[in-house]
Amino acid sequence: MMKIDNIELNPILLPTWRWLGVNEPQVSSAVPAAIHYDRDPRQQQDGCIRPLADMAPAAVSLAAKARGEEQDKSSARRPGQGYFIEIPAADKRTEPILLAYDCSKGQNVFDEQFILARRGCEAAVVLLYQGQGTSHQNKITVYAEKGAKLHLIKVQLLDDPAIHIGNMNVYAEDEAIVELSLAELGAGESITSLKMNLGGVGSKGNIEAIYFGDQQRKIDMNYVLRHEGRKSEGTLLVHGALLDQSEKIFRGTLDFVKGAKGAAGRELEEVILLSPEVRNRSVPLMLSGEDAVDGHHAVSVGKMNEEKLFYLMSRGLSRRDAEKMVIEASFAPLLARIPVEHIRERVEEYIRRRLDHVE
């Protein structure tokens, strides 16, 4: 397991041939020592957002459980700087909770959040990262109690040549529903690790992510959807586009552990290649220690559908404009899930600006 300062990046669960270069994430650039983010990212005064240092021992143990760490309260890791977001039981929130980080100081900034969704609550949390910092690291932990419904949206729009290193761990109890919408669009080099554990009976997890590689951008993603609870349901849907000399590795794993009877999982990655010089590596993986499960995984890699392009060009668009429109359309379903209008518009503008150099 590779560790960079505060971040642990997990290797693929079942290693393959080393010469493929996909068993564990690699950082091609030197990462300077991290400093804690020293500004207040909160966009509204809300009693449910508190410093991590204010967490009670019981909450520390839940965070440790979500990360798969030792749960003994006496030995559980005390949190550092960052924010603890606790949505009260049965609280039905109509407005999203928003934390916006500006990483423009030219340093290696580190931030951390623990999101605790109490029983029966309903809420959305938006985390926005933007700016021109040298590098950025973040650690996100989510714990959803029984019957909670949580939608977490992460939008990463860092400018070049920043390095982004992210780690996320999620745990869902009985009948909890956790939805993740991840827009990993920025930084010259992006390395992200995600583990979602559907530990409860009837728990549900939906992960939808988009990525966009252009110029010499490097993208490394390792997503694991673990089914531990009986009759748990999970989906992992990833859409991406690669242009110029960009590189990408995506490892997507469905892991059905023994005892997860009746669990169902689906994984699909769709990537559009717009240059013969890109390097794409997709590693779909399905593991099963239980026979009574339903699992499906697939990868679709290739050029754009020529019939689609012909239709758009017949309406007066150039080929490149038609290709841009197809890329924007593939990202649109996730963008529509961002519940903050000005952030959604910012993402759309960011994608269009990146596409403008395509000729």
C-alpha positions as CSV (number, residue, x, y, z in Angstrom):
1,M,0.0,0.0,0.0
2,M,1.5,3.4,-1.0
3,K,1.3,6.2,1.4
4,I,2.0,9.9,0.6
5,D,2.0,12.1,3.7
6,N,-1.5,11.7,5.1
7,I,-3.0,9.7,2.2
8,E,-3.0,5.9,1.8
9,L,-3.7,4.7,-1.8
10,N,-4.8,1.1,-2.0
11,P,-3.4,-1.4,-4.5
12,I,-5.7,-3.5,-6.8
13,L,-7.3,-6.3,-4.8
14,L,-6.0,-9.1,-7.1
15,P,-2.6,-8.3,-8.6
16,T,-1.9,-9.1,-12.3
17,W,1.2,-9.1,-14.4
18,R,3.6,-6.4,-13.1
19,W,4.7,-5.3,-16.5
20,L,1.2,-4.0,-17.1
21,G,1.8,-1.3,-14.5
22,V,-1.6,-1.4,-13.0
23,N,-1.2,-3.2,-9.6
24,E,-0.8,0.0,-7.6
25,P,-0.9,3.7,-8.2
26,Q,2.2,5.6,-9.2
27,V,3.1,9.3,-8.7
28,S,5.4,10.5,-11.5
29,S,6.2,13.8,-9.9
30,A,7.7,14.7,-6.6
31,V,5.1,15.7,-4.0
32,P,6.2,18.4,-1.5
33,A,5.4,18.0,2.2
34,A,1.7,18.7,3.0
35,I,0.3,21.6,5.1
36,H,-3.3,21.7,6.4
37,Y,-5.7,23.9,4.6
38,D,-5.9,27.1,6.7
39,R,-9.0,28.9,5.5
40,D,-12.7,28.3,6.2
41,P,-14.3,26.4,3.3
42,R,-17.8,26.6,4.9
43,Q,-20.3,28.4,2.7
44,Q,-23.0,28.7,5.3
45,Q,-23.3,28.7,9.1
46,D,-24.6,25.3,10.0
47,G,-24.5,23.6,13.4
48,C,-23.9,20.2,11.8
49,I,-20.4,21.3,10.5
50,R,-17.8,21.2,13.3
51,P,-14.0,20.8,13.5
52,L,-12.9,17.2,13.4
53,A,-11.2,17.7,16.8
54,D,-14.7,18.0,18.3
55,M,-15.7,14.5,17.5
56,A,-16.9,12.3,20.3
57,P,-15.1,8.9,20.8
58,A,-18.1,7.0,19.4
59,A,-17.9,9.0,16.2
60,V,-14.1,8.4,16.0
61,S,-14.8,4.7,16.1
62,L,-17.4,4.9,13.3
63,A,-14.9,6.7,11.2
64,A,-12.3,4.0,11.9
65,K,-14.9,1.3,10.9
66,A,-15.6,3.1,7.6
67,R,-11.8,3.1,6.9
68,G,-11.4,-0.6,8.0
69,E,-9.2,0.4,10.9
70,E,-9.1,-0.9,14.5
71,Q,-12.3,0.0,16.1
72,D,-11.2,-0.1,19.8
73,K,-12.0,3.4,21.1
74,S,-8.7,3.5,23.0
75,S,-6.6,2.9,19.9
76,A,-8.7,4.5,17.1
77,R,-6.8,7.3,15.4
78,R,-7.7,10.7,16.7
79,P,-8.6,13.1,13.8
80,G,-6.5,16.0,12.8
81,Q,-7.6,19.3,11.3
82,G,-10.6,19.3,9.0
83,Y,-14.4,19.1,9.4
84,F,-16.9,16.8,10.9
85,I,-20.3,16.9,9.2
86,E,-23.0,15.2,11.3
87,I,-26.6,15.1,9.8
88,P,-29.0,14.5,12.7
89,A,-31.3,11.5,12.7
90,A,-34.5,11.9,10.6
91,D,-33.3,15.3,9.4
92,K,-34.7,15.8,5.9
93,R,-32.6,18.6,4.3
94,T,-33.7,20.4,1.2
95,E,-30.5,22.5,0.8
96,P,-27.1,21.0,0.2
97,I,-24.2,21.4,2.6
98,L,-21.3,23.0,0.7
99,L,-17.6,23.2,1.4
100,A,-15.5,25.1,-1.2
101,Y,-11.7,24.9,-1.2
102,D,-9.5,27.3,-3.0
103,C,-6.1,25.7,-3.4
104,S,-4.3,28.8,-4.9
105,K,-1.4,29.3,-2.5
106,G,1.1,27.3,-4.5
107,Q,1.6,24.7,-1.8
108,N,0.7,21.1,-1.1
109,V,-2.6,21.6,0.7
110,F,-4.3,18.8,2.8
111,D,-7.9,18.7,3.9
112,E,-10.0,16.0,5.6
113,Q,-13.8,15.4,6.2
114,F,-15.8,12.9,8.1
115,I,-19.5,12.8,7.1
116,L,-21.8,11.0,9.5
117,A,-25.4,10.5,8.3
118,R,-27.5,9.5,11.2
119,R,-30.5,7.1,11.1
120,G,-33.2,8.0,8.6
121,C,-31.8,11.4,7.6
122,E,-31.7,12.7,4.0
123,A,-29.0,15.1,2.9
124,A,-26.6,16.2,0.1
125,V,-23.0,17.3,0.7
126,V,-21.0,19.1,-2.0
127,L,-17.2,19.4,-1.9
128,L,-15.6,21.8,-4.4
129,Y,-11.9,22.0,-5.1
130,Q,-10.4,24.6,-7.4
131,G,-7.3,26.8,-7.8
132,Q,-3.7,26.7,-9.0
133,G,-1.9,25.1,-6.1
134,T,1.2,23.0,-6.5
135,S,-0.6,19.9,-5.2
136,H,-3.6,18.9,-3.1
137,Q,-4.4,15.9,-0.9
138,N,-7.8,15.1,0.6
139,K,-9.2,12.4,2.8
140,I,-13.0,11.8,2.9
141,T,-14.7,9.3,5.2
142,V,-18.5,8.6,5.1
143,Y,-20.6,6.6,7.5
144,A,-24.3,6.1,6.8
145,E,-26.4,4.7,9.6
146,K,-29.5,2.6,9.2
147,G,-32.0,4.0,6.7
148,A,-30.0,7.1,6.0
149,K,-29.9,8.7,2.5
150,L,-26.8,10.6,1.6
151,H,-25.7,12.1,-1.7
152,L,-22.1,13.2,-1.8
153,I,-20.8,15.3,-4.7
154,K,-17.1,15.9,-5.2
155,V,-16.0,18.4,-7.9
156,Q,-12.3,18.6,-8.6
157,L,-11.3,21.5,-11.0
158,L,-7.7,22.1,-10.1
159,D,-5.6,23.8,-12.8
160,D,-2.4,22.5,-14.3
161,P,0.2,21.5,-13.3
162,A,-1.3,20.6,-9.9
163,I,-1.2,17.1,-8.5
164,H,-4.4,15.8,-6.9
165,I,-4.3,12.8,-4.5
166,G,-7.6,11.7,-3.0
167,N,-8.7,8.9,-0.7
168,M,-12.4,8.1,0.1
169,N,-13.9,5.4,2.4
170,V,-17.6,4.8,2.7
171,Y,-19.6,2.4,4.9
172,A,-23.4,1.9,4.7
173,E,-25.5,0.1,7.4
174,D,-28.8,-1.7,6.9
175,E,-31.1,-0.1,4.3
176,A,-28.8,3.0,4.0
177,I,-28.4,4.6,0.5
178,V,-25.2,6.4,-0.4
179,E,-24.8,8.0,-3.8
180,L,-21.5,9.4,-5.0
181,S,-21.2,11.8,-7.9
182,L,-17.5,12.4,-8.6
183,A,-16.3,14.9,-11.2
184,E,-12.5,14.2,-11.4
185,L,-11.7,16.7,-14.1
186,G,-8.7,18.8,-13.1
187,A,-5.0,18.7,-12.1
188,G,-2.2,17.7,-14.4
189,E,-1.9,14.5,-12.4
190,S,-4.8,13.0,-10.5
191,I,-4.6,9.8,-8.3
192,T,-7.7,8.8,-6.5
193,S,-8.7,5.8,-4.3
194,L,-12.2,4.9,-3.3
195,K,-13.6,2.0,-1.2
196,M,-17.4,1.7,-0.6
197,N,-18.5,-1.0,1.8
198,L,-22.1,-2.0,1.6
199,G,-22.0,-3.7,5.0
200,G,-25.7,-3.6,6.0
201,V,-28.6,-5.8,4.9
202,G,-30.4,-4.1,2.0
203,S,-27.8,-1.3,1.8
204,K,-27.4,0.5,-1.6
205,G,-24.5,2.3,-3.1
206,N,-24.4,4.1,-6.4
207,I,-21.1,5.5,-7.7
208,E,-21.0,7.7,-10.8
209,A,-17.8,9.4,-12.0
210,I,-16.5,11.3,-14.9
211,Y,-12.9,12.1,-15.9
212,F,-11.3,14.1,-18.8
213,G,-7.8,13.7,-20.0
214,D,-6.1,16.1,-22.5
215,Q,-2.6,17.3,-23.3
216,Q,-0.2,15.3,-21.1
217,R,-2.6,14.8,-18.2
218,K,-2.2,11.6,-16.1
219,I,-5.2,10.0,-14.4
220,D,-5.1,7.0,-12.0
221,M,-8.3,5.7,-10.4
222,N,-8.9,2.7,-8.1
223,Y,-12.5,2.2,-7.1
224,V,-13.7,-0.8,-5.0
225,L,-17.4,-1.6,-4.4
226,R,-17.5,-4.2,-1.7
227,H,-20.7,-6.1,-1.0
228,E,-20.7,-7.4,2.6
229,G,-24.4,-7.2,3.5
230,R,-27.1,-9.6,2.3
231,K,-29.3,-8.2,-0.5
232,S,-27.1,-5.2,-0.9
233,E,-27.2,-3.4,-4.3
234,G,-24.5,-1.4,-5.9
235,T,-23.6,0.3,-9.2
236,L,-20.3,1.7,-10.5
237,L,-20.7,3.8,-13.6
238,V,-17.7,5.7,-15.0
239,H,-17.6,7.9,-18.2
240,G,-14.4,9.4,-19.6
241,A,-12.7,11.0,-22.6
242,L,-9.0,11.0,-23.5
243,L,-7.4,13.4,-26.0
244,D,-3.9,14.4,-27.1
245,Q,-1.1,12.4,-25.2
246,S,-3.1,11.9,-22.0
247,E,-2.9,8.7,-19.9
248,K,-5.4,6.9,-17.7
249,I,-5.6,3.8,-15.5
250,F,-9.0,2.8,-14.1
251,R,-9.3,-0.2,-11.8
252,G,-12.9,-1.0,-11.0
253,T,-13.6,-3.8,-8.6
254,L,-16.8,-5.5,-7.5
255,D,-16.1,-7.6,-4.4
256,F,-18.7,-10.0,-3.1
257,V,-17.6,-11.4,0.2
258,K,-18.9,-14.6,1.8
259,G,-22.3,-14.0,3.4
260,A,-23.5,-11.4,1.0
261,K,-26.3,-13.6,-0.3
262,G,-28.7,-12.0,-2.7
263,A,-26.3,-9.1,-3.4
264,A,-26.3,-7.5,-6.8
265,G,-23.6,-5.3,-8.4
266,R,-23.0,-3.7,-11.8
267,E,-19.9,-2.0,-13.1
268,L,-19.5,-0.2,-16.4
269,E,-16.8,2.1,-17.7
270,E,-17.2,3.9,-21.1
271,V,-14.2,5.8,-22.4
272,I,-14.0,7.8,-25.7
273,L,-10.6,7.9,-27.4
274,L,-10.0,11.0,-29.6
275,S,-6.3,10.6,-30.4
276,P,-4.0,7.7,-31.4
277,E,-1.4,8.9,-28.9
278,V,-3.5,8.4,-25.8
279,R,-2.7,5.5,-23.4
280,N,-5.8,3.9,-21.8
281,R,-5.7,1.0,-19.3
282,S,-8.9,-0.3,-18.0
283,V,-8.9,-3.1,-15.4
284,P,-12.5,-4.4,-14.6
285,L,-12.4,-7.0,-11.8
286,M,-15.1,-9.1,-10.1
287,L,-14.3,-11.2,-7.0
288,S,-16.8,-13.5,-5.3
289,G,-16.6,-15.5,-2.1
290,E,-20.4,-16.1,-2.2
291,D,-22.3,-18.0,-4.9
292,A,-25.8,-16.5,-4.5
293,V,-24.9,-13.1,-6.0
294,D,-25.6,-11.3,-9.2
295,G,-22.6,-9.4,-10.7
296,H,-22.0,-7.8,-14.1
297,H,-19.0,-5.8,-15.3
298,A,-18.0,-4.4,-18.7
299,V,-15.7,-1.8,-20.4
300,S,-16.5,0.0,-23.6
301,V,-13.4,1.6,-25.2
302,G,-13.2,3.2,-28.6
303,K,-13.7,6.0,-31.0
304,M,-17.0,7.9,-31.2
305,N,-20.0,6.4,-32.8
306,E,-19.8,7.4,-36.5
307,E,-23.5,7.4,-36.9
308,K,-23.9,9.9,-34.1
309,L,-21.2,12.1,-35.6
310,F,-22.7,11.9,-39.1
311,Y,-26.1,12.9,-37.7
312,L,-24.7,16.0,-36.0
313,M,-22.5,16.9,-39.0
314,S,-25.6,16.7,-41.2
315,R,-27.1,19.4,-39.0
316,G,-24.2,21.8,-39.9
317,L,-21.6,21.0,-37.2
318,S,-18.0,20.4,-38.1
319,R,-16.5,17.0,-37.0
320,R,-14.6,18.5,-34.1
321,D,-17.7,20.5,-32.9
322,A,-19.7,17.3,-33.1
323,E,-17.1,15.4,-31.1
324,K,-17.1,18.1,-28.4
325,M,-20.9,17.9,-28.2
326,V,-20.8,14.1,-27.8
327,I,-18.2,14.5,-24.9
328,E,-20.4,17.1,-23.2
329,A,-23.4,14.9,-23.6
330,S,-21.7,11.9,-22.0
331,F,-20.9,14.1,-18.9
332,A,-24.4,15.7,-18.8
333,P,-26.1,13.1,-16.6
334,L,-23.6,13.5,-13.8
335,L,-23.5,17.3,-14.1
336,A,-27.3,17.4,-13.7
337,R,-26.9,15.7,-10.3
338,I,-24.9,18.7,-8.9
339,P,-27.5,20.5,-6.8
340,V,-25.8,23.9,-6.7
341,E,-26.4,25.9,-9.9
342,H,-23.3,28.1,-9.9
343,I,-21.1,25.1,-9.4
344,R,-22.8,23.2,-12.2
345,E,-22.3,26.2,-14.5
346,R,-18.6,26.4,-13.4
347,V,-18.0,22.8,-14.3
348,E,-19.7,23.2,-17.7
349,E,-17.6,26.3,-18.4
350,Y,-14.4,24.5,-17.3
351,I,-15.1,21.5,-19.6
352,R,-15.8,23.9,-22.6
353,R,-12.6,25.8,-21.9
354,R,-10.7,22.6,-21.9
355,L,-12.3,21.5,-25.2
356,D,-11.6,24.8,-26.9
357,H,-8.1,23.8,-27.8
358,V,-9.4,20.7,-29.7
359,E,-9.0,21.3,-33.4
